[in-house]
Amino acid sequence: MRKESLIRFLRRIIIGFGILGAVVYTQVFPILGHGMEELLPRFSTYYMPWLIFIWITASPCYMILFYGWKVTEQIEQDTIFTRKSAQLLKKVSWWALVDTIFFTVGNLVFFFIKAVGVVYFFASLVGVFMGLAVVITAAMLPHLAYKAAELNEENELTI
């Protein structure tokens, strides 16, 4: 795959995730919340706080997409093996970690105040584990990018 095709493909994926995220956060989660209201009448009191909590979790996700877009710019400029790219990838990892921790703590709070049922709580663990997978993968990438940047800098010094 040529670089230009790769960049277009990556940008389409980022835009697709942005659109899909908007649909999930504005349509799916409110419907899910109303379904939980029907199953757990006590959830009605917590519907809006829960929905606001879920909407807040979108912010780090969109920051990840923002930095992902910046990484595609680095690929486009042939500067992917630089310290700047490693920093961008580190920010992706950081935002993924923030989101995972916030989502985990928030779900624990809603579970312990009995706002959500056991089924929802265990289903939310799927999201936690997906978040952890992103965190671990994103944490490895800056390390590899730093190593590549060091090799690139060494090669530039070699005559």
C-alpha positions as MATLAB code, in Angstrom:
seq = 'MRKESLIRFLRRIIIGFGILGAVVYTQVFPILGHGMEELLPRFSTYYMPWLIFIWITASPCYMILFYGWKVTEQIEQDTIFTRKSAQLLKKVSWWALVDTIFFTVGNLVFFFIKAVGVVYFFASLVGVFMGLAVVITAAMLPHLAYKAAELNEENELTI';
ca = [
       0.000    0.000    0.000;
       1.391    3.357   -0.991;
       1.818    6.051    1.606;
      -0.934    8.259    0.153;
      -3.392    5.361    0.152;
      -2.430    4.454    3.709;
      -2.962    8.026    4.905;
      -6.378    8.250    3.214;
      -7.322    4.880    4.707;
      -6.209    5.877    8.221;
      -8.034    9.199    8.017;
     -11.219    7.478    6.864;
     -10.947    5.104    9.807;
     -10.516    8.035   12.212;
     -13.479    9.882   10.692;
     -15.516    6.657   10.784;
     -14.731    6.150   14.469;
     -15.697    9.763   15.131;
     -19.053    9.360   13.395;
     -19.704    5.963   14.966;
     -18.820    7.354   18.384;
     -21.230   10.251   17.913;
     -24.034    7.845   17.008;
     -23.272    5.524   19.926;
     -23.017    8.341   22.464;
     -26.055   10.308   21.251;
     -28.372    7.462   20.240;
     -27.344    4.062   21.602;
     -26.425    5.022   25.161;
     -29.641    6.999   25.793;
     -31.675    4.036   24.480;
     -29.639    1.673   26.659;
     -30.297    3.925   29.636;
     -34.042    3.912   28.997;
     -33.910    0.128   28.759;
     -32.161    0.011   32.114;
     -34.926    2.245   33.539;
     -37.484   -0.364   32.497;
     -35.485   -3.223   34.023;
     -34.438   -1.391   37.190;
     -36.977    1.220   38.303;
     -34.478    2.607   40.843;
     -32.221    3.525   37.886;
     -34.677    6.287   36.888;
     -33.193    8.510   39.596;
     -29.700    7.943   38.211;
     -30.462    8.068   34.481;
     -29.256   11.645   33.847;
     -26.155   11.404   36.086;
     -25.303    8.097   34.382;
     -25.836    9.555   30.916;
     -23.679   12.593   31.730;
     -21.004   10.243   33.083;
     -21.124    8.242   29.831;
     -20.960   11.426   27.743;
     -17.885   12.571   29.686;
     -16.170    9.325   28.719;
     -16.463   10.451   25.095;
     -14.010   13.333   25.580;
     -10.870   11.193   25.988;
     -12.008    9.038   23.053;
     -12.153   12.087   20.795;
      -8.777   13.276   22.098;
      -7.381    9.906   21.027;
      -8.855   10.441   17.555;
      -7.363   13.954   17.478;
      -3.871   12.646   18.269;
      -4.387    9.771   15.850;
      -5.002   12.379   13.151;
      -1.785   14.133   14.173;
       0.071   10.824   13.793;
      -1.255   10.505   10.232;
       0.206   13.954    9.565;
       3.572   12.669   10.802;
       3.274    9.698    8.430;
       2.378   12.061    5.585;
       5.493   14.186    6.295;
       7.730   11.084    6.620;
       8.529   12.076   10.200;
       6.905    9.135   11.964;
      10.196    7.942   13.493;
      10.797   11.071   15.528;
      10.500   12.058   19.160;
       7.516   14.260   18.274;
       5.646   11.208   16.961;
       6.571    9.283   20.086;
       5.126   12.130   22.171;
       1.894   12.041   20.169;
       1.622    8.294   20.694;
       2.317    8.775   24.395;
      -0.607   11.209   24.571;
      -2.853    8.576   22.968;
      -1.779    6.139   25.675;
      -2.350    8.713   28.413;
      -5.866    9.605   27.213;
      -6.736    5.906   26.906;
      -5.554    5.372   30.479;
      -7.531    8.376   31.753;
     -10.668    7.129   30.026;
     -10.270    3.579   31.306;
      -9.692    4.687   34.887;
     -12.581    7.174   34.804;
     -14.929    4.599   33.253;
     -13.917    1.945   35.799;
     -14.278    4.221   38.826;
     -17.574    5.631   37.569;
     -19.029    2.186   37.008;
     -17.876    1.067   40.450;
     -19.605    4.082   41.999;
     -22.860    3.408   40.130;
     -22.647   -0.266   41.115;
     -21.964    0.365   44.814;
     -24.781    2.895   45.152;
     -26.960    0.232   43.513;
     -27.835    2.472   40.584;
     -27.014   -0.314   38.109;
     -27.471   -4.040   38.304;
     -24.888   -6.787   38.358;
     -25.464   -7.612   34.681;
     -24.707   -4.036   33.608;
     -21.645   -3.915   35.846;
     -20.194   -7.111   34.422;
     -21.054   -5.983   30.884;
     -19.176   -2.744   31.577;
     -16.105   -4.837   32.419;
     -15.928   -5.684   28.708;
     -15.419   -1.956   28.080;
     -12.795   -1.842   30.822;
     -10.838   -4.709   29.298;
     -11.074   -3.173   25.816;
      -9.770    0.059   27.315;
      -6.896   -1.797   28.952;
      -6.022   -3.417   25.625;
      -5.860    0.032   24.010;
      -3.790    1.380   26.929;
      -1.260   -1.458   26.729;
      -0.969   -1.284   22.949;
      -0.761    2.498   22.964;
       1.856    2.388   25.742;
       4.094    0.112   23.671;
       3.968    2.298   20.561;
       5.730    5.370   22.050;
       8.496    3.106   23.332;
       8.989    1.660   19.846;
       8.794    5.120   18.289;
      11.469    6.438   20.698;
      13.729    3.504   19.813;
      13.156    4.139   16.109;
      13.852    7.854   16.603;
      17.137    7.029   18.366;
      18.166    4.724   15.515;
      17.160    7.361   12.999;
      19.220   10.013   14.821;
      22.229    7.665   14.983;
      21.935    6.949   11.268;
      21.872   10.673   10.494;
      25.162   11.086   12.356;
      26.799    8.234   10.424;
      28.735    9.293    7.367;
];
